[in-house]
């Protein structure tokens, strides 16, 4: 019971970071992944004791752990999204994979390794995000519609004047009678976190 409790708590802690950032998998998903992994590990260690005693069968508990690592890929794949030519969700998928490993470690009774990995995972998620944001490697998606084609040029000029790097750009033209509208979505690198202010309020 203690192993399950510790595994669930550690998984939820990592999930809180993802929940705070409004990612695809939050604290509940990470809690269940870690808890389930710990349960499977415990079952692989102690769930077949009667069979071993009666039939002198030798089992390899590591096989069950290996299947967890492989199977968790299906959940991770569900969090990866291709949106406007940009792949999103890779960090969340990797976090789920790491959470499964933490659950397996705690389920095997290796509390120190599980707790240490949780701390390192949180440090990696928070510290790296801060570093990349501070050096201007944070990407943001801007989506807008306009009926005036000249507005597109004005916004493009605004981006160029602020030295933003366009990572991906997509425009869709829609016709409604005599009116023509433009739906634009683009990913851009933001240097100082003021992209929306620079575009719309200056």
C-alpha positions in Angstrom: 0.0 0.0 0.0 2.8 2.4 0.8 4.5 1.8 -2.5 1.2 2.6 -4.4 0.7 5.7 -2.3 4.2 7.1 -2.9 4.1 6.3 -6.6 0.7 8.0 -7.0 1.9 11.1 -5.1 5.1 11.4 -7.2 3.2 11.0 -10.4 0.7 13.6 -9.4 3.5 16.1 -8.5 4.9 15.8 -12.1 1.4 16.1 -13.5 0.7 19.3 -11.6 3.5 21.0 -13.7 1.8 19.8 -16.9 -1.6 20.8 -15.6 -0.3 24.3 -14.7 0.9 24.7 -18.3 -2.5 23.5 -19.7 -0.9 20.5 -21.4 -2.7 17.5 -22.8 -2.1 15.2 -19.8 -2.4 16.6 -16.3 -2.0 15.4 -12.7 -4.7 12.8 -13.0 -3.1 11.1 -16.0 0.3 11.1 -14.4 -1.1 9.9 -11.1 -2.8 6.9 -12.8 0.3 6.1 -15.0 2.6 6.1 -11.9 0.1 4.2 -9.8 -0.6 1.6 -12.4 3.1 1.1 -13.2 3.8 0.5 -9.5 0.9 -1.9 -9.2 2.1 -3.9 -12.2 5.6 -4.0 -10.8 4.4 -5.2 -7.4 2.3 -7.9 -9.1 5.3 -9.0 -11.2 7.4 -9.4 -8.0 4.9 -11.0 -5.6 1.9 -12.0 -7.6 3.2 -15.4 -8.7 4.7 -16.8 -5.5 2.2 -19.6 -5.2 2.9 -20.8 -8.8 6.6 -20.8 -8.2 6.3 -22.8 -5.0 4.0 -25.4 -6.4 5.5 -26.0 -9.8 9.1 -24.9 -9.3 8.6 -22.4 -12.1 11.1 -19.6 -12.5 9.8 -16.2 -13.6 11.5 -13.0 -14.8 9.8 -10.0 -13.3 11.8 -7.7 -15.6 9.7 -8.8 -18.5 6.6 -7.2 -17.0 8.4 -4.0 -16.5 9.6 -4.0 -20.1 6.1 -4.4 -21.3 5.0 -1.4 -19.2 7.7 0.7 -20.8 6.6 -0.4 -24.3 2.9 -0.1 -23.6 3.1 3.4 -22.2 4.0 4.5 -25.7 0.4 4.3 -26.7 -0.6 6.8 -24.1 2.3 9.0 -25.0 1.3 8.9 -28.6 -2.1 10.1 -27.7 -0.7 13.4 -26.3 1.4 14.2 -29.5 -0.5 16.5 -31.8 0.5 17.9 -35.3 -0.9 21.4 -35.3 -0.2 23.8 -38.1 3.0 22.0 -39.2 4.2 22.1 -35.5 4.5 18.9 -33.4 3.2 19.5 -29.9 3.0 17.2 -26.9 6.4 15.6 -27.1 7.5 16.9 -23.7 4.2 15.7 -22.1 4.7 12.3 -23.7 8.2 12.1 -22.4 6.9 13.1 -19.0 4.4 10.2 -19.0 7.2 7.8 -20.0 9.4 9.1 -17.1 6.4 8.9 -14.7 5.9 5.2 -15.7 9.6 4.6 -14.8 9.1 6.3 -11.5 6.1 4.1 -10.8 8.1 1.0 -11.6 11.0 2.1 -9.4 8.7 2.8 -6.4 6.8 -0.4 -7.0 10.1 -2.3 -6.8 10.8 -0.6 -3.4 13.4 1.8 -4.7 12.0 4.9 -3.1 15.2 7.0 -3.2 15.6 6.5 -7.0 11.9 7.3 -7.5 12.0 10.5 -5.5 15.3 11.6 -7.0 13.9 11.1 -10.5 10.8 13.1 -9.6 12.9 16.0 -8.4 15.2 15.9 -11.4 12.2 15.7 -13.8 10.6 18.8 -12.2 13.9 20.7 -12.3 14.3 19.8 -15.9 10.8 20.9 -16.9 10.9 24.2 -15.0 14.6 25.2 -15.3 14.9 24.4 -19.0 11.6 26.2 -19.7 12.9 29.3 -17.9 16.2 29.2 -19.7 14.8 28.9 -23.2 12.2 31.6 -22.5 14.9 34.0 -21.1 17.1 33.6 -24.2 14.2 34.1 -26.6 13.6 30.5 -27.7 10.0 30.4 -26.6 7.5 29.9 -29.5 4.0 31.3 -29.5 1.1 30.8 -31.9 -0.9 33.8 -33.2 -4.2 33.2 -35.1 -6.3 36.0 -36.5 -8.9 36.9 -39.2 -9.2 40.0 -41.3 -11.2 41.2 -44.3 -8.5 43.6 -45.4 -5.5 42.2 -47.2 -3.5 45.3 -46.3 -3.7 44.3 -42.7 -1.7 41.2 -43.4 1.2 43.3 -44.7 0.9 45.6 -41.7 1.2 42.8 -39.2 4.0 41.2 -41.2 5.9 44.5 -41.1 5.2 44.7 -37.3 6.8 41.3 -36.8 9.8 42.3 -38.9 10.3 45.5 -37.0 10.3 43.6 -33.7 12.8 41.0 -35.0 10.5 38.1 -34.4 11.4 34.9 -36.3 8.5 33.2 -38.1 8.7 29.5 -37.5 5.6 28.5 -39.4 3.0 30.4 -41.4 -0.4 29.4 -42.9 -3.1 31.4 -44.6 -6.6 30.4 -45.7 -8.7 32.5 -47.9 -12.5 32.3 -47.4 -15.1 33.8 -49.8 -18.6 34.9 -48.7 -20.4 36.7 -51.5 -18.3 39.7 -52.3 -16.4 39.6 -49.1 -13.0 37.9 -48.8 -11.5 37.1 -45.5 -8.1 35.7 -44.5 -7.5 33.3 -41.6 -3.8 33.4 -40.6 -2.0 31.2 -38.1 1.7 31.5 -37.4 4.2 30.3 -34.9 6.8 32.9 -33.9 9.8 33.1 -31.6 9.3 35.7 -28.8 12.2 37.4 -27.3 10.6 39.2 -24.3 7.1 37.8 -23.8 5.4 40.9 -25.2 4.4 39.6 -28.6 0.7 40.2 -28.2 1.3 43.7 -26.9 3.7 44.5 -29.8 1.2 43.4 -32.4 -2.1 44.7 -31.2 -1.4 47.6 -29.0 1.3 49.6 -30.7 
